[in-house]
Amino acid sequence: MTASDAIELIRAPQLTDRAPYAYASVVPDVRRLVFTAGACPLDEHGATVAVGDVAGQAEQVMANLRTALAAAGAGLTDVVKTTVYVASHDRADLVTAWTVVSRHFGAHDVPSTLLGVAVLGYSDQLVEVEAVAALR
């Protein structure tokens, strides 16, 4: 049984409902936590894909995140928290990355932090997503 069977996404009525995600998540009886490194927009050869394209990089990041989670025995529906980094000062770029990330998570709208940062680790990298997943 995965934690996704028991993850409770918390939406506090005292907080705005404008946020496109739950404000907290609770997982009882967790046996394993999975912490991912930031998933980057790298192909299987280590090259940065979709240079200059926030949406294209976000797609590769989410594919890489799914692969990393699967290697640990988890999936996107086991994720209880994400952090999304976008190397941009333009809010529209943050929204573009978030649109891709949230589409991949669908109705499993876990708590997330979305940040605009000055630079990320790889040459031409614009997007990175790290996650915490819980398994039962």
MDAnalysis code that builds the backbone (N, CA, C; Angstrom):
import MDAnalysis as mda
import numpy as np

u = mda.Universe.empty(408, n_residues=136, atom_resindex=np.repeat(np.arange(136), 3), trajectory=True)
u.add_TopologyAttr("name", ["N", "CA", "C"] * 136)
u.add_TopologyAttr("resid", np.arange(1, 137))
u.add_TopologyAttr("resname", ["MET", "THR", "ALA", "SER", "ASP", "ALA", "ILE", "GLU", "LEU", "ILE", "ARG", "ALA", "PRO", "GLN", "LEU", "THR", "ASP", "ARG", "ALA", "PRO", "TYR", "ALA", "TYR", "ALA", "SER", "VAL", "VAL", "PRO", "ASP", "VAL", "ARG", "ARG", "LEU", "VAL", "PHE", "THR", "ALA", "GLY", "ALA", "CYS", "PRO", "LEU", "ASP", "GLU", "HIS", "GLY", "ALA", "THR", "VAL", "ALA", "VAL", "GLY", "ASP", "VAL", "ALA", "GLY", "GLN", "ALA", "GLU", "GLN", "VAL", "MET", "ALA", "ASN", "LEU", "ARG", "THR", "ALA", "LEU", "ALA", "ALA", "ALA", "GLY", "ALA", "GLY", "LEU", "THR", "ASP", "VAL", "VAL", "LYS", "THR", "THR", "VAL", "TYR", "VAL", "ALA", "SER", "HIS", "ASP", "ARG", "ALA", "ASP", "LEU", "VAL", "THR", "ALA", "TRP", "THR", "VAL", "VAL", "SER", "ARG", "HIS", "PHE", "GLY", "ALA", "HIS", "ASP", "VAL", "PRO", "SER", "THR", "LEU", "LEU", "GLY", "VAL", "ALA", "VAL", "LEU", "GLY", "TYR", "SER", "ASP", "GLN", "LEU", "VAL", "GLU", "VAL", "GLU", "ALA", "VAL", "ALA", "ALA", "LEU", "ARG"])
u.atoms.positions = np.array([
    [0.843, -1.175, 0.000],
    [0.000, 0.000, 0.000],
    [0.892, 1.242, 0.000],
    [0.577, 2.193, -0.840],
    [1.347, 3.431, -0.874],
    [0.688, 4.467, 0.017],
    [1.441, 5.481, 0.339],
    [0.908, 6.553, 1.174],
    [-0.207, 7.300, 0.468],
    [-0.217, 7.286, -0.865],
    [-1.247, 8.021, -1.594],
    [-2.644, 7.553, -1.220],
    [-2.757, 6.322, -0.705],
    [-4.049, 5.824, -0.271],
    [-4.541, 6.542, 0.976],
    [-3.644, 7.203, 1.698],
    [-4.011, 7.821, 2.967],
    [-3.581, 9.279, 3.096],
    [-2.995, 9.870, 2.068],
    [-2.562, 11.265, 2.165],
    [-3.782, 12.158, 2.315],
    [-3.753, 12.982, 3.346],
    [-4.820, 13.952, 3.555],
    [-4.281, 15.328, 3.186],
    [-4.875, 15.941, 2.175],
    [-4.477, 17.280, 1.756],
    [-5.332, 18.286, 2.516],
    [-4.684, 19.212, 3.190],
    [-5.357, 20.160, 4.078],
    [-5.564, 21.487, 3.373],
    [-6.789, 21.947, 3.387],
    [-7.145, 23.264, 2.856],
    [-7.809, 24.041, 3.994],
    [-7.069, 24.904, 4.644],
    [-7.575, 25.653, 5.798],
    [-8.553, 26.726, 5.325],
    [-9.783, 26.714, 5.819],
    [-10.766, 27.705, 5.370],
    [-10.390, 29.135, 5.745],
    [-9.488, 29.296, 6.708],
    [-9.056, 30.642, 7.107],
    [-8.044, 31.232, 6.123],
    [-7.502, 30.400, 5.218],
    [-6.526, 30.856, 4.231],
    [-7.198, 30.941, 2.862],
    [-6.707, 31.822, 2.024],
    [-7.305, 32.020, 0.705],
    [-7.345, 30.732, -0.100],
    [-8.383, 30.602, -0.904],
    [-8.488, 29.444, -1.788],
    [-7.886, 29.750, -3.161],
    [-7.232, 30.900, -3.303],
    [-6.577, 31.263, -4.568],
    [-5.338, 30.420, -4.836],
    [-4.711, 29.901, -3.795],
    [-3.512, 29.069, -3.980],
    [-3.926, 27.777, -4.692],
    [-3.222, 27.413, -5.758],
    [-3.603, 26.234, -6.543],
    [-3.048, 24.929, -5.985],
    [-3.017, 24.813, -4.661],
    [-2.500, 23.619, -4.010],
    [-3.008, 23.607, -2.576],
    [-2.910, 22.446, -1.948],
    [-3.249, 22.335, -0.536],
    [-2.182, 23.053, 0.288],
    [-2.560, 23.505, 1.463],
    [-1.613, 24.206, 2.325],
    [-0.755, 23.266, 3.162],
    [-1.220, 22.055, 3.369],
    [-0.475, 21.079, 4.159],
    [-0.909, 19.685, 3.733],
    [-0.111, 18.704, 4.101],
    [-0.493, 17.319, 3.871],
    [-0.126, 16.498, 5.096],
    [-0.940, 15.501, 5.372],
    [-0.730, 14.628, 6.516],
    [-0.757, 13.191, 6.021],
    [0.232, 12.414, 6.466],
    [0.294, 11.007, 6.093],
    [0.505, 10.196, 7.368],
    [-0.518, 9.442, 7.796],
    [-0.344, 8.614, 8.985],
    [0.429, 7.335, 8.650],
    [1.084, 6.784, 9.649],
    [1.731, 5.471, 9.521],
    [2.711, 5.380, 8.359],
    [3.591, 6.328, 8.253],
    [4.586, 6.318, 7.188],
    [5.706, 5.340, 7.545],
    [6.052, 4.465, 6.599],
    [7.161, 3.545, 6.801],
    [8.444, 4.059, 6.168],
    [8.289, 4.771, 5.042],
    [9.466, 5.273, 4.330],
    [9.177, 6.665, 3.798],
    [10.158, 7.528, 3.913],
    [10.103, 8.832, 3.263],
    [11.117, 8.824, 2.133],
    [10.752, 9.417, 1.025],
    [11.635, 9.530, -0.136],
    [11.895, 11.010, -0.362],
    [13.155, 11.395, -0.315],
    [13.560, 12.776, -0.579],
    [14.312, 12.776, -1.900],
    [13.829, 13.515, -2.873],
    [14.535, 13.559, -4.149],
    [15.493, 14.740, -4.178],
    [16.539, 14.578, -4.932],
    [17.358, 15.727, -5.306],
    [16.507, 16.546, -6.272],
    [16.914, 17.751, -6.536],
    [16.185, 18.531, -7.523],
    [16.267, 17.863, -8.884],
    [15.108, 17.568, -9.473],
    [15.073, 17.017, -10.824],
    [15.388, 18.151, -11.792],
    [16.316, 17.893, -12.692],
    [16.811, 18.920, -13.611],
    [16.411, 18.586, -15.049],
    [16.492, 19.551, -15.948],
    [16.100, 19.331, -17.341],
    [17.242, 18.736, -18.173],
    [17.747, 17.593, -17.716],
    [18.857, 16.940, -18.403],
    [18.375, 15.704, -19.131],
    [18.932, 15.455, -20.313],
    [18.608, 14.227, -21.030],
    [19.491, 13.096, -20.520],
    [19.359, 11.916, -21.122],
    [20.093, 10.743, -20.651],
    [21.609, 10.877, -20.818],
    [22.068, 11.864, -21.590],
    [23.500, 12.104, -21.784],
    [24.021, 13.235, -20.899],
    [23.127, 13.841, -20.115],
    [23.523, 14.922, -19.219],
    [23.484, 16.299, -19.846],
    [22.908, 16.413, -21.027],
    [22.795, 17.712, -21.696],
    [21.501, 18.408, -21.273],
    [21.557, 19.718, -21.100],
    [20.363, 20.502, -20.786],
    [19.479, 20.560, -22.021],
    [18.204, 20.209, -21.863],
    [17.263, 20.216, -22.981],
    [16.502, 21.536, -23.027],
    [15.871, 21.799, -24.142],
    [14.958, 22.936, -24.309],
    [15.562, 24.250, -23.803],
    [16.763, 24.545, -24.237],
    [17.454, 25.768, -23.799],
    [16.580, 26.981, -24.126],
    [16.361, 27.823, -23.116],
    [15.559, 29.032, -23.289],
    [14.056, 28.820, -23.216],
    [13.600, 27.577, -22.979],
    [12.174, 27.236, -23.009],
    [11.753, 26.711, -21.633],
    [11.127, 27.556, -20.835],
    [10.724, 27.173, -19.483],
    [9.774, 25.975, -19.513],
    [8.766, 26.002, -20.357],
    [7.797, 24.898, -20.415],
    [8.464, 23.604, -20.858],
    [9.328, 23.674, -21.860],
    [10.022, 22.484, -22.335],
    [10.919, 21.889, -21.268],
    [11.608, 22.747, -20.524],
    [12.449, 22.250, -19.445],
    [11.607, 21.662, -18.318],
    [10.484, 22.284, -18.011],
    [9.605, 21.760, -16.960],
    [9.095, 20.369, -17.330],
    [8.799, 20.135, -18.595],
    [8.362, 18.800, -19.037],
    [9.458, 17.762, -18.779],
    [10.704, 18.091, -19.123],
    [11.816, 17.159, -18.898],
    [12.046, 16.940, -17.404],
    [11.937, 18.006, -16.635],
    [12.092, 17.908, -15.181],
    [11.066, 16.937, -14.609],
    [9.822, 17.057, -15.045],
    [8.781, 16.174, -14.501],
    [8.996, 14.729, -14.945],
    [9.464, 14.522, -16.155],
    [9.788, 13.158, -16.598],
    [10.909, 12.592, -15.729],
    [11.931, 13.402, -15.455],
    [13.050, 12.952, -14.623],
    [12.616, 12.732, -13.176],
    [11.712, 13.567, -12.674],
    [11.200, 13.380, -11.315],
    [10.443, 12.060, -11.216],
    [9.595, 11.779, -12.193],
    [8.866, 10.495, -12.197],
    [9.842, 9.320, -12.180],
    [10.911, 9.412, -12.956],
    [11.908, 8.334, -13.017],
    [12.602, 8.153, -11.672],
    [13.002, 9.253, -11.044],
    [13.667, 9.171, -9.746],
    [12.725, 8.584, -8.691],
    [11.483, 9.029, -8.688],
    [10.511, 8.495, -7.735],
    [10.284, 7.002, -7.971],
    [10.136, 6.606, -9.226],
    [9.904, 5.194, -9.548],
    [11.064, 4.330, -9.079],
    [12.282, 4.825, -9.216],
    [13.458, 4.075, -8.770],
    [13.424, 3.847, -7.259],
    [12.720, 4.714, -6.539],
    [12.586, 4.578, -5.085],
    [11.283, 3.883, -4.700],
    [10.537, 3.400, -5.696],
    [9.287, 2.711, -5.419],
    [8.103, 3.626, -5.190],
    [8.182, 4.859, -5.671],
    [7.124, 5.845, -5.451],
    [6.650, 6.417, -6.784],
    [5.571, 7.175, -6.723],
    [5.034, 7.871, -7.884],
    [4.594, 9.267, -7.486],
    [4.100, 10.018, -8.437],
    [3.675, 11.387, -8.145],
    [2.580, 11.432, -7.087],
    [1.705, 10.433, -7.050],
    [0.618, 10.454, -6.066],
    [1.102, 10.125, -4.658],
    [2.372, 9.758, -4.502],
    [2.957, 9.548, -3.175],
    [3.645, 10.806, -2.658],
    [3.768, 11.813, -3.495],
    [4.457, 13.048, -3.123],
    [3.594, 13.822, -2.129],
    [4.251, 14.337, -1.078],
    [3.551, 15.114, -0.058],
    [4.000, 16.574, -0.025],
    [5.062, 16.931, -0.760],
    [5.556, 18.308, -0.786],
    [6.518, 18.475, -1.952],
    [6.435, 19.605, -2.647],
    [7.395, 19.922, -3.699],
    [7.946, 21.333, -3.502],
    [9.105, 21.544, -4.091],
    [9.667, 22.881, -4.235],
    [10.046, 23.034, -5.698],
    [9.559, 24.094, -6.319],
    [9.792, 24.363, -7.738],
    [10.643, 25.623, -7.850],
    [11.784, 25.489, -8.506],
    [12.706, 26.605, -8.700],
    [12.700, 27.005, -10.173],
    [12.628, 28.298, -10.423],
    [12.684, 28.819, -11.787],
    [13.714, 29.940, -11.815],
    [14.709, 29.808, -12.681],
    [15.758, 30.819, -12.786],
    [15.249, 31.973, -13.650],
    [14.490, 32.853, -12.999],
    [13.920, 33.993, -13.703],
    [13.418, 35.018, -12.686],
    [13.423, 36.268, -13.077],
    [12.818, 37.317, -12.275],
    [11.440, 37.676, -12.823],
    [11.029, 37.001, -13.897],
    [9.749, 37.269, -14.552],
    [8.684, 36.307, -14.015],
    [7.673, 36.859, -13.355],
    [6.608, 36.038, -12.775],
    [5.933, 35.166, -13.829],
    [5.856, 35.613, -15.066],
    [5.236, 34.812, -16.128],
    [5.993, 33.497, -16.334],
    [7.312, 33.518, -16.187],
    [8.090, 32.282, -16.297],
    [7.765, 31.325, -15.157],
    [7.574, 31.870, -13.953],
    [7.188, 31.029, -12.822],
    [5.838, 30.378, -13.079],
    [4.895, 31.154, -13.591],
    [3.562, 30.627, -13.898],
    [3.652, 29.560, -14.987],
    [4.490, 29.771, -15.980],
    [4.659, 28.777, -17.048],
    [5.164, 27.459, -16.487],
    [6.193, 27.516, -15.647],
    [6.721, 26.291, -15.040],
    [5.668, 25.633, -14.166],
    [4.981, 26.444, -13.355],
    [3.959, 25.908, -12.455],
    [2.833, 25.230, -13.236],
    [2.454, 25.780, -14.363],
    [1.385, 25.192, -15.176],
    [1.757, 23.776, -15.591],
    [2.988, 23.567, -15.997],
    [3.446, 22.228, -16.393],
    [3.480, 21.305, -15.185],
    [4.081, 21.759, -14.109],
    [4.199, 20.924, -12.903],
    [2.818, 20.538, -12.392],
    [1.930, 21.482, -12.255],
    [0.603, 21.187, -11.712],
    [-0.204, 20.279, -12.638],
    [-0.002, 20.386, -13.945],
    [-0.682, 19.471, -14.878],
    [-0.244, 18.038, -14.638],
    [1.030, 17.837, -14.380],
    [1.527, 16.486, -14.121],
    [0.951, 15.916, -12.818],
    [0.783, 16.766, -11.806],
    [0.232, 16.297, -10.541],
    [-1.284, 16.163, -10.585],
    [-1.947, 16.871, -11.487],
    [-3.401, 16.770, -11.614],
    [-4.113, 17.120, -10.322],
    [-5.078, 16.288, -9.943],
    [-5.874, 16.538, -8.741],
    [-5.073, 16.353, -7.456],
    [-3.903, 15.753, -7.551],
    [-3.039, 15.548, -6.372],
    [-2.225, 16.824, -6.147],
    [-2.904, 17.861, -5.703],
    [-2.316, 19.200, -5.608],
    [-1.659, 19.428, -4.244],
    [-0.531, 18.740, -4.053],
    [0.193, 18.761, -2.785],
    [0.751, 20.144, -2.474],
    [1.066, 20.394, -1.210],
    [1.705, 21.662, -0.863],
    [2.982, 21.856, -1.681],
    [3.194, 23.087, -2.092],
    [4.359, 23.373, -2.916],
    [4.845, 24.786, -2.664],
    [6.130, 24.981, -2.885],
    [6.715, 26.306, -2.857],
    [7.274, 26.577, -4.247],
    [6.941, 27.734, -4.806],
    [7.396, 28.149, -6.130],
    [8.301, 29.360, -5.948],
    [9.545, 29.224, -6.425],
    [10.539, 30.277, -6.219],
    [11.180, 30.733, -7.520],
    [11.361, 32.024, -7.656],
    [12.210, 32.567, -8.694],
    [13.594, 32.761, -8.098],
    [14.606, 32.232, -8.765],
    [15.975, 32.303, -8.256],
    [16.888, 32.903, -9.325],
    [18.065, 33.321, -8.916],
    [18.992, 33.974, -9.842],
    [19.611, 32.983, -10.826],
    [19.999, 31.816, -10.341],
    [20.688, 30.861, -11.203],
    [20.506, 29.463, -10.629],
    [20.522, 28.463, -11.501],
    [20.484, 27.061, -11.094],
    [21.786, 26.389, -11.512],
    [21.990, 25.157, -11.115],
    [23.285, 24.503, -11.185],
    [23.871, 24.174, -12.540],
    [23.052, 23.900, -13.534],
    [23.590, 23.500, -14.833],
    [23.517, 24.658, -15.829],
    [24.409, 24.637, -16.769],
    [24.424, 25.653, -17.813],
    [23.077, 25.659, -18.539],
    [22.493, 26.823, -18.715],
    [21.224, 27.023, -19.422],
    [20.018, 26.436, -18.701],
    [20.168, 26.022, -17.454],
    [19.051, 25.449, -16.697],
    [18.116, 26.540, -16.211],
    [16.812, 26.337, -16.426],
    [15.800, 27.295, -15.991],
    [14.864, 26.741, -14.925],
    [14.708, 25.414, -14.834],
    [13.701, 24.813, -13.951],
    [14.301, 23.647, -13.176],
    [13.859, 23.498, -11.922],
    [14.238, 22.361, -11.088],
    [13.106, 22.090, -10.112],
    [12.828, 20.822, -9.851],
    [11.766, 20.460, -8.899],
    [12.294, 19.378, -7.958],
    [12.169, 19.620, -6.653],
    [12.488, 18.580, -5.686],
    [11.197, 18.182, -4.984],
    [11.178, 16.944, -4.475],
    [9.959, 16.423, -3.873],
    [10.259, 15.578, -2.656],
    [9.250, 15.472, -1.799],
    [9.260, 14.530, -0.683],
    [8.046, 13.640, -0.890],
    [8.275, 12.324, -0.854],
    [7.179, 11.361, -0.994],
    [7.127, 10.505, 0.261],
    [5.962, 9.953, 0.552],
    [5.778, 9.093, 1.705],
    [5.202, 7.761, 1.259],
    [5.774, 6.677, 1.772],
    [5.306, 5.333, 1.443],
    [4.886, 4.623, 2.717],
    [3.865, 3.797, 2.620],
    [3.383, 3.023, 3.763],
    [3.765, 1.585, 3.603],
])
